[in-house]
Amino acid sequence: MNKNLYFYLTAEAGMVGLVTGGASGLGRATVERLVQNGASAVIVDLPSSDGQALAASLGDRCAFAPADVTSEADVRSAVSLAREKFGRLDIAVNCAGIAVAVKTYNFKKDVPHSLEDFQRVINVNIAGSFNVIRLAAGEMGKNEADADGHRGCIINTASVAAYDGQVGQAAYSASKGGIVGMTLPIARDLAPMGIRVMTIYVVQNVEKTSSFMSSKMWKKRHSLICRPKCGKKVIVWHVVQNVEKNVIV
Ligand SMILES: NC(=O)c1ccc[n+]([C@@H]2O[C@H](COP(=O)([O-])OP(=O)(O)OC[C@H]3O[C@@H](n4cnc5c(N)ncnc54)[C@H](O)[C@@H]3O)[C@@H](O)[C@H]2O)c1
């Protein structure tokens, strides 16, 4: 293999990542690649998730922090685990997310979209991502800056639904649009500390992995919005890797 390419692919060695939603789907693929490339990873996911088993299967450079991303105490514990077990935090990847598929008003049943469901999606996807960003940033700020002044990198997951929401996606689209909207001001807030913040706009995974989407819904959406192979898990990982490495992004 070309020496430079080899360096590029293995440059995560020694870094420490924290991945929310790391027990499933895109988050899990990110955790696996971090560990495979020589980094350490903290899986931040719900206590009911497969996080514990996944961490055990990936070995000493992986740990599980059972956490709800909307909880300040849980996320503080996860960030502390990264520092206590692996010494630092370099990368945070926000993949935890939920969705509901409900029309704004069901005229057949004469029932409006549940306000509670709408608020839950907004809370997990926007407030949960922000909770992780703000607490991870505090930890990254303790890192010594590298020669270019960089201390860390935060990557969020939005969706095609932020720009092209389908029927029944009011809550999900609003939540992903919120993530897109907060990215630039947060990036500007944290830039003076050398912490880069980006949001990936995922189209749709070519593999059905999401726990929140039924197979029927996935197939329908896939046929509506996807080109072949877009969103394949490994491609999503490569985007994360490129964003992390490309310091001009
Ligand atoms: N898979 C796709 O096609 C696709 C497309 C567009 C956007 N996205 C976005 O990418 C992200 C990952 O998607 P995925 O397909 O891997 O989803 P997934 O359902 O496979 O994984 C999501 C993970 O988040 C965890 N989670 C949910 N609520 C949580 C909470 N409150 N605290 C902590 N963890 C929580 C779940 O336990 C799960 O492990 C999501 O934000 C999703 O909206 C995915």
The ligand as an SDF file (V2000), in Angstrom:
LIG
                    3D

 44 48  0  0  0  0  0  0  0  0999 V2000
  -29.6460    5.0880    8.7230 N   0  0  0  0  0  0  0  0  0  0  0  0
  -30.0530    6.0160    7.8690 C   0  0  0  0  0  0  0  0  0  0  0  0
  -30.4120    5.7290    6.7300 O   0  0  0  0  0  0  0  0  0  0  0  0
  -30.0360    7.4690    8.2900 C   0  0  0  0  0  0  0  0  0  0  0  0
  -30.4020    8.4390    7.3600 C   0  0  0  0  0  0  0  0  0  0  0  0
  -30.3830    9.7870    7.7360 C   0  0  0  0  0  0  0  0  0  0  0  0
  -29.9910   10.1340    9.0080 C   0  0  0  0  0  0  0  0  0  0  0  0
  -29.6620    9.1730    9.8880 N   0  0  0  0  0  0  0  0  0  0  0  0
  -29.2810    9.5920   11.2410 C   0  0  0  0  0  0  0  0  0  0  0  0
  -28.0800    8.9470   11.6050 O   0  0  0  0  0  0  0  0  0  0  0  0
  -28.1050    8.6590   12.9970 C   0  0  0  0  0  0  0  0  0  0  0  0
  -27.8500    7.1780   13.2020 C   0  0  0  0  0  0  0  0  0  0  0  0
  -28.8310    6.4590   12.4930 O   0  0  0  0  0  0  0  0  0  0  0  0
  -28.8680    4.8630   12.5380 P   0  0  0  0  0  0  0  0  0  0  0  0
  -29.5640    4.4230   11.3190 O   0  0  0  0  0  0  0  0  0  0  0  0
  -27.5030    4.3550   12.8190 O   0  0  0  0  0  0  0  0  0  0  0  0
  -29.8420    4.6760   13.7920 O   0  0  0  0  0  0  0  0  0  0  0  0
  -30.0060    3.4250   14.8000 P   0  0  0  0  0  0  0  0  0  0  0  0
  -31.4320    3.4050   15.2180 O   0  0  0  0  0  0  0  0  0  0  0  0
  -29.4310    2.1900   14.2050 O   0  0  0  0  0  0  0  0  0  0  0  0
  -29.0950    3.8540   16.0330 O   0  0  0  0  0  0  0  0  0  0  0  0
  -29.4530    4.9030   16.8730 C   0  0  0  0  0  0  0  0  0  0  0  0
  -28.8790    4.6180   18.2380 C   0  0  0  0  0  0  0  0  0  0  0  0
  -29.1810    5.7440   19.0800 O   0  0  0  0  0  0  0  0  0  0  0  0
  -29.4920    5.2230   20.3520 C   0  0  0  0  0  0  0  0  0  0  0  0
  -30.3130    6.1910   21.0800 N   0  0  0  0  0  0  0  0  0  0  0  0
  -31.6000    6.5400   20.8250 C   0  0  0  0  0  0  0  0  0  0  0  0
  -32.0130    7.4400   21.7370 N   0  0  0  0  0  0  0  0  0  0  0  0
  -30.9670    7.6560   22.5780 C   0  0  0  0  0  0  0  0  0  0  0  0
  -30.7810    8.4610   23.7190 C   0  0  0  0  0  0  0  0  0  0  0  0
  -31.7640    9.2570   24.2030 N   0  0  0  0  0  0  0  0  0  0  0  0
  -29.5820    8.4380   24.3440 N   0  0  0  0  0  0  0  0  0  0  0  0
  -28.5860    7.6380   23.8850 C   0  0  0  0  0  0  0  0  0  0  0  0
  -28.7010    6.8540   22.8010 N   0  0  0  0  0  0  0  0  0  0  0  0
  -29.8860    6.8650   22.1600 C   0  0  0  0  0  0  0  0  0  0  0  0
  -30.2530    3.9190   20.0840 C   0  0  0  0  0  0  0  0  0  0  0  0
  -30.2360    3.0790   21.2180 O   0  0  0  0  0  0  0  0  0  0  0  0
  -29.4640    3.3700   18.9200 C   0  0  0  0  0  0  0  0  0  0  0  0
  -28.4160    2.5260   19.3490 O   0  0  0  0  0  0  0  0  0  0  0  0
  -29.4680    9.1100   13.5240 C   0  0  0  0  0  0  0  0  0  0  0  0
  -29.3470   10.3820   14.1060 O   0  0  0  0  0  0  0  0  0  0  0  0
  -30.3120    9.1780   12.2750 C   0  0  0  0  0  0  0  0  0  0  0  0
  -31.3370   10.1460   12.4070 O   0  0  0  0  0  0  0  0  0  0  0  0
  -29.6760    7.8400    9.5530 C   0  0  0  0  0  0  0  0  0  0  0  0
  1  2  1  0
  2  3  2  0
  2  4  1  0
  4  5  1  0
  4 44  2  0
  5  6  2  0
  6  7  1  0
  7  8  2  0
  8  9  1  0
  8 44  1  0
  9 10  1  0
  9 42  1  0
 10 11  1  0
 11 12  1  0
 11 40  1  0
 12 13  1  0
 13 14  1  0
 14 15  2  0
 14 16  1  0
 14 17  1  0
 17 18  1  0
 18 19  2  0
 18 20  1  0
 18 21  1  0
 21 22  1  0
 22 23  1  0
 23 24  1  0
 23 38  1  0
 24 25  1  0
 25 26  1  0
 25 36  1  0
 26 27  1  0
 26 35  1  0
 27 28  2  0
 28 29  1  0
 29 30  1  0
 29 35  2  0
 30 31  1  0
 30 32  2  0
 32 33  1  0
 33 34  2  0
 34 35  1  0
 36 37  1  0
 36 38  1  0
 38 39  1  0
 40 41  1  0
 40 42  1  0
 42 43  1  0
M  CHG  2   8   1  16  -1
M  END
$$$$
